[in-house]
Amino acid sequence: MNLRSLIRFFSNDLAIDLGTANSLVYTPGRGIIVNEPSMVAINKLTNTVEAVGHEAKEMLGRTPENMVAIKPMKDGVIADYDLTEEMLKYFIKKAHTRKHLLSPRIVISMPAEITQVERRAITEAAREAKASEVYLMEQAVAAAIGAGLPITEPGGNLIVDMGGGTTDVAVISLSGPVYSRSVRMAGNEMDKSIIQYIKRKHSLLIGERTAEQVKITIGSAAPLEETLTMEIKGRDLIEGIPKTITITDEEVREALSDAIDTIINAIRVALERTPPELAADIMDRGIVLTGGGALLKNLDLRLKNQTGLPVFLAENPFFSVVLGAGKMLSDMTLLRRVSSP
């Protein structure tokens, strides 16, 4: 066993997509080993963490008064430092199947427009969770690498990464973003739009989990070939009692319309600010979609119709960011070029 293999045996380097909705952890040789909601349940009486990830999400909307389920990440950045640290420790501990003598190097993806204070908070949270080295890289760059785009070449690549808290739009060339922007309009805001629409139109109050299921099951960005319907349950705001209604894909599309328009506008701005030489590349290569939000039905069709560009869905859109960050663990030279200070 050579020195490098020995070091890898005693350490367990990790790539983390610390998302607003879900967190993913990748380690070389084993792939994605953690895929859990970014959620922590705490006991308000004792101020202790009761559950993290899947267990915490199961408690959402169903906890007694002394328990509360919290999302420590908001819009892709840390909203609660202590709970984010606890969540990171949990995910890192879960990723380690054996005791390692060396602390891991950790690559963490982040939105393009977070502040230096937020960068330091993420770095410190990872160090408190026993990381030996911490590298931060933009989500869009990680997504582009994970999607297999040739980012090291002198050509334009337009990537749109739609997560839970943010949608990152970037034009990448020669290993770096020529233009990048993060808009706080993504999966979570879409869920809120569905909640508000159903509340306004049907006087029915539904929870976040139901709204997310509606979006996944019958949500779309452009008309579908066949009408889809879904039965949902909530609380009637007039009678104050449980009620069941049936909604259609057309209603959900209407609810999501403003959110999708915001994302399309962000893409248009990116295209307007792209240098002409790179714009010509994008005309040929098109737009590449990654992130869980990219799975919205007919989103590619809507973007194609409104931008006039070809649109492609990454092979593993939900995992593109963490897979891209994971690839950097075996290419430290490129990692240092694409990571943020």
C-alpha positions as CSV (number, residue, x, y, z in Angstrom):
1,M,0.0,0.0,0.0
2,N,1.6,3.3,-1.1
3,L,1.5,6.5,1.0
4,R,-1.5,8.0,-0.8
5,S,-3.6,4.9,-0.4
6,L,-2.6,4.7,3.3
7,I,-3.7,8.3,3.8
8,R,-7.0,7.6,2.1
9,F,-7.5,4.5,4.3
10,F,-7.1,6.6,7.5
11,S,-9.2,9.6,6.3
12,N,-12.5,9.9,4.7
13,D,-12.7,12.9,2.4
14,L,-16.2,14.2,1.7
15,A,-18.1,16.3,-0.7
16,I,-21.3,17.9,0.7
17,D,-24.2,19.6,-1.1
18,L,-25.5,21.5,1.9
19,G,-28.9,22.4,0.4
20,T,-31.9,24.3,1.8
21,A,-34.2,21.4,1.2
22,N,-31.9,18.3,1.1
23,S,-28.3,17.6,1.9
24,L,-26.2,15.1,0.1
25,V,-22.8,13.6,1.1
26,Y,-20.4,11.9,-1.3
27,T,-17.2,10.0,-0.6
28,P,-14.8,8.6,-3.1
29,G,-15.1,4.9,-3.6
30,R,-18.6,4.7,-2.1
31,G,-20.6,7.3,-3.9
32,I,-23.5,9.2,-2.4
33,I,-23.9,7.9,1.1
34,V,-26.2,10.5,2.6
35,N,-29.3,11.9,1.0
36,E,-31.5,13.5,3.7
37,P,-33.7,16.5,4.3
38,S,-31.9,19.6,5.7
39,M,-33.9,19.6,8.8
40,V,-33.4,19.4,12.6
41,A,-36.0,18.7,15.3
42,I,-35.3,20.3,18.7
43,N,-36.9,20.1,22.1
44,K,-37.7,23.6,23.1
45,L,-37.8,22.7,26.8
46,T,-34.4,21.2,27.0
47,N,-32.9,22.9,23.9
48,T,-31.6,19.6,22.7
49,V,-31.5,18.1,19.2
50,E,-34.0,15.2,19.0
51,A,-33.7,14.2,15.3
52,V,-32.0,15.2,12.1
53,G,-32.8,14.5,8.4
54,H,-35.5,12.0,7.6
55,E,-36.6,11.6,11.2
56,A,-36.9,15.4,11.6
57,K,-38.9,15.8,8.4
58,E,-41.4,13.2,9.5
59,M,-42.1,15.4,12.5
60,L,-42.8,18.5,10.3
61,G,-46.3,19.8,11.1
62,R,-46.9,16.9,13.6
63,T,-44.8,17.9,16.6
64,P,-46.2,18.6,20.1
65,E,-45.8,22.1,21.5
66,N,-42.4,21.4,23.1
67,M,-41.0,20.1,19.8
68,V,-40.2,22.1,16.7
69,A,-38.8,21.0,13.3
70,I,-36.4,23.6,11.9
71,K,-34.7,24.1,8.5
72,P,-31.3,25.6,9.6
73,M,-30.5,26.6,6.0
74,K,-32.5,29.4,4.3
75,D,-32.2,30.4,0.7
76,G,-29.0,28.3,0.5
77,V,-27.2,30.0,3.4
78,I,-27.0,29.4,7.1
79,A,-29.9,30.8,9.0
80,D,-29.1,29.0,12.3
81,Y,-25.4,28.5,12.9
82,D,-25.6,26.1,15.8
83,L,-28.2,23.8,14.2
84,T,-26.3,23.8,10.9
85,E,-23.2,22.7,12.9
86,E,-25.2,19.9,14.5
87,M,-26.6,18.9,11.2
88,L,-23.1,18.8,9.6
89,K,-21.8,16.7,12.5
90,Y,-24.6,14.3,12.1
91,F,-24.1,13.9,8.3
92,I,-20.3,13.6,8.7
93,K,-20.6,11.0,11.5
94,K,-23.1,9.0,9.3
95,A,-20.7,9.1,6.4
96,H,-17.9,7.5,8.5
97,T,-18.4,3.7,8.6
98,R,-15.1,3.2,10.5
99,K,-13.0,5.3,12.8
100,H,-10.5,7.4,10.9
101,L,-7.2,8.6,12.3
102,L,-7.2,11.7,10.1
103,S,-9.9,14.3,9.8
104,P,-11.5,14.6,6.4
105,R,-11.0,17.2,3.7
106,I,-14.4,18.5,2.9
107,V,-15.7,20.3,-0.3
108,I,-19.0,22.2,0.3
109,S,-21.1,23.7,-2.5
110,M,-22.7,27.1,-2.0
111,P,-24.8,29.7,-3.9
112,A,-23.0,32.3,-5.9
113,E,-24.0,35.4,-4.0
114,I,-23.5,34.5,-0.3
115,T,-21.5,37.0,1.8
116,Q,-18.0,36.7,3.3
117,V,-19.7,36.4,6.7
118,E,-21.8,33.5,5.4
119,R,-18.7,31.8,3.8
120,R,-16.9,32.0,7.1
121,A,-19.9,30.6,8.9
122,I,-20.1,27.6,6.6
123,T,-16.3,27.0,6.9
124,E,-16.3,27.3,10.7
125,A,-19.3,24.9,11.0
126,A,-17.4,22.3,8.9
127,R,-14.2,22.8,11.0
128,E,-16.3,22.4,14.2
129,A,-17.5,19.2,12.7
130,K,-13.8,18.0,12.6
131,A,-12.9,18.8,9.0
132,S,-9.1,19.2,8.4
133,E,-9.4,21.3,5.3
134,V,-12.6,23.0,3.9
135,Y,-13.1,24.1,0.3
136,L,-16.1,26.1,-0.8
137,M,-17.2,26.1,-4.5
138,E,-20.1,27.6,-6.3
139,Q,-23.0,25.3,-6.8
140,A,-23.3,26.2,-10.5
141,V,-19.6,25.2,-11.1
142,A,-20.0,22.0,-9.1
143,A,-23.2,21.2,-11.1
144,A,-21.5,21.9,-14.4
145,I,-18.7,19.5,-13.5
146,G,-21.2,16.9,-12.2
147,A,-23.2,17.2,-15.5
148,G,-20.0,16.5,-17.5
149,L,-19.6,19.9,-19.1
150,P,-16.1,20.8,-20.5
151,I,-15.6,23.7,-18.1
152,T,-11.8,23.8,-18.4
153,E,-12.1,24.6,-22.1
154,P,-12.3,28.1,-23.6
155,G,-15.9,27.8,-24.5
156,G,-19.2,29.1,-23.0
157,N,-21.4,26.7,-20.9
158,L,-24.7,27.9,-19.5
159,I,-25.8,26.0,-16.4
160,V,-29.0,26.5,-14.5
161,D,-29.0,24.7,-11.1
162,M,-32.5,24.7,-9.4
163,G,-32.3,23.7,-5.8
164,G,-34.6,24.1,-2.8
165,G,-33.6,27.6,-1.7
166,T,-31.9,29.2,-4.8
167,T,-31.6,28.9,-8.5
168,D,-28.0,29.5,-9.6
169,V,-27.5,30.7,-13.2
170,A,-23.9,30.8,-14.5
171,V,-21.9,31.0,-17.7
172,I,-18.7,29.1,-17.2
173,S,-15.5,29.1,-19.3
174,L,-11.9,28.1,-18.5
175,S,-12.8,26.6,-15.1
176,G,-14.5,29.7,-13.7
177,P,-17.8,31.6,-13.9
178,V,-17.7,34.5,-16.4
179,Y,-21.1,35.4,-15.1
180,S,-23.0,34.0,-12.1
181,R,-26.1,35.0,-10.3
182,S,-28.1,33.3,-7.5
183,V,-31.9,34.1,-7.3
184,R,-33.8,33.1,-4.2
185,M,-36.6,31.5,-6.2
186,A,-36.5,27.7,-6.3
187,G,-38.3,24.6,-5.0
188,N,-39.3,26.0,-1.6
189,E,-40.8,29.2,-3.0
190,M,-42.7,27.1,-5.5
191,D,-44.2,25.1,-2.6
192,K,-45.2,28.3,-0.9
193,S,-46.8,29.5,-4.2
194,I,-48.9,26.4,-4.3
195,I,-50.0,26.8,-0.7
196,Q,-51.0,30.4,-1.3
197,Y,-52.8,29.6,-4.5
198,I,-54.9,26.8,-2.9
199,K,-55.6,29.0,0.1
200,R,-56.8,31.9,-2.1
201,K,-58.8,29.9,-4.6
202,H,-60.2,27.0,-2.5
203,S,-60.0,28.5,1.0
204,L,-58.1,25.3,2.0
205,L,-54.9,25.4,4.1
206,I,-52.4,22.7,3.2
207,G,-48.9,22.0,4.7
208,E,-45.5,22.2,3.1
209,R,-45.2,18.4,2.6
210,T,-48.5,18.3,0.7
211,A,-47.5,21.2,-1.5
212,E,-44.2,19.6,-2.3
213,Q,-46.1,16.4,-3.3
214,V,-48.5,18.3,-5.5
215,K,-45.5,20.0,-7.3
216,I,-43.8,16.6,-7.8
217,T,-46.9,14.7,-8.9
218,I,-48.8,17.1,-11.2
219,G,-46.7,20.3,-11.3
220,S,-45.6,21.5,-14.8
221,A,-44.1,24.5,-16.5
222,A,-45.9,24.1,-19.8
223,P,-49.2,22.3,-20.8
224,L,-49.2,18.5,-20.6
225,E,-50.5,16.1,-23.2
226,E,-53.0,14.7,-20.8
227,T,-54.7,16.4,-17.9
228,L,-53.5,15.3,-14.4
229,T,-55.5,15.6,-11.2
230,M,-54.7,15.0,-7.6
231,E,-56.7,14.7,-4.4
232,I,-55.4,16.7,-1.5
233,K,-56.4,17.1,2.1
234,G,-56.3,20.2,4.3
235,R,-58.2,22.4,6.6
236,D,-61.2,24.3,5.4
237,L,-60.6,28.0,6.3
238,I,-64.3,28.8,6.4
239,E,-65.7,25.8,8.3
240,G,-62.5,25.0,10.2
241,I,-62.8,21.3,9.6
242,P,-60.7,18.8,7.5
243,K,-61.7,18.8,3.8
244,T,-60.6,17.0,0.6
245,I,-60.6,18.6,-2.8
246,T,-59.3,17.6,-6.3
247,I,-57.0,20.0,-8.2
248,T,-55.7,19.9,-11.8
249,D,-52.3,20.4,-13.4
250,E,-53.6,23.6,-15.0
251,E,-54.2,25.1,-11.5
252,V,-50.8,24.1,-10.3
253,R,-49.2,25.6,-13.5
254,E,-51.0,28.8,-12.8
255,A,-49.7,28.8,-9.2
256,L,-46.1,28.3,-10.4
257,S,-46.2,30.8,-13.2
258,D,-44.7,33.7,-11.4
259,A,-41.9,31.6,-9.9
260,I,-40.9,30.2,-13.3
261,D,-41.0,33.6,-14.9
262,T,-38.5,34.9,-12.3
263,I,-36.1,32.1,-13.2
264,I,-36.5,32.7,-16.9
265,N,-35.8,36.4,-16.4
266,A,-32.6,35.4,-14.5
267,I,-31.5,33.3,-17.5
268,R,-32.3,36.2,-19.9
269,V,-30.1,38.5,-17.9
270,A,-27.3,36.0,-18.0
271,L,-27.6,35.8,-21.8
272,E,-27.6,39.6,-22.1
273,R,-24.4,39.9,-20.0
274,T,-22.5,37.1,-21.7
275,P,-19.6,38.2,-24.0
276,P,-20.4,37.7,-27.7
277,E,-17.8,34.9,-28.2
278,L,-19.2,32.8,-25.4
279,A,-22.8,33.6,-26.4
280,A,-22.1,31.9,-29.8
281,D,-21.0,28.8,-27.9
282,I,-24.2,28.8,-25.9
283,M,-26.2,29.1,-29.1
284,D,-24.7,25.7,-30.1
285,R,-24.4,24.0,-26.7
286,G,-27.7,25.3,-25.2
287,I,-28.8,25.4,-21.6
288,V,-28.1,22.6,-19.2
289,L,-30.5,22.1,-16.3
290,T,-29.5,20.5,-13.0
291,G,-31.0,20.3,-9.5
292,G,-34.2,18.8,-8.1
293,G,-36.2,21.7,-9.5
294,A,-35.1,20.8,-13.1
295,L,-37.4,17.7,-12.8
296,L,-40.5,19.9,-13.0
297,K,-42.5,18.5,-16.0
298,N,-42.0,20.4,-19.3
299,L,-39.6,22.9,-17.8
300,D,-37.2,22.3,-20.6
301,L,-40.0,22.9,-23.2
302,R,-40.9,26.2,-21.5
303,L,-37.3,27.4,-21.5
304,K,-36.8,26.4,-25.1
305,N,-39.9,28.3,-26.2
306,Q,-39.0,31.4,-24.3
307,T,-35.2,31.6,-25.0
308,G,-35.0,30.0,-28.4
309,L,-32.1,27.9,-27.2
310,P,-31.8,24.1,-27.0
311,V,-32.3,22.9,-23.4
312,F,-30.8,19.7,-21.9
313,L,-31.5,17.9,-18.6
314,A,-28.4,16.6,-16.9
315,E,-28.2,12.8,-16.6
316,N,-28.5,12.9,-12.8
317,P,-29.9,16.4,-12.1
318,F,-30.7,15.9,-8.5
319,F,-27.1,14.7,-7.8
320,S,-25.1,16.9,-10.2
321,V,-23.8,19.3,-7.6
322,V,-22.5,16.7,-5.1
323,L,-21.1,14.5,-7.9
324,G,-19.2,17.5,-9.3
325,A,-17.9,18.5,-5.8
326,G,-16.9,14.8,-5.3
327,K,-14.9,14.8,-8.5
328,M,-12.8,17.6,-7.1
329,L,-11.5,15.4,-4.3
330,S,-9.4,13.5,-6.8
331,D,-8.2,16.7,-8.6
332,M,-6.8,19.1,-6.1
333,T,-5.2,21.3,-8.7
334,L,-8.6,22.0,-10.3
335,L,-10.3,22.2,-6.9
336,R,-7.9,25.1,-5.9
337,R,-8.8,26.8,-9.1
338,V,-12.5,26.6,-8.7
339,S,-12.8,26.9,-5.0
340,S,-13.7,30.3,-3.4
341,P,-11.5,32.0,-0.8
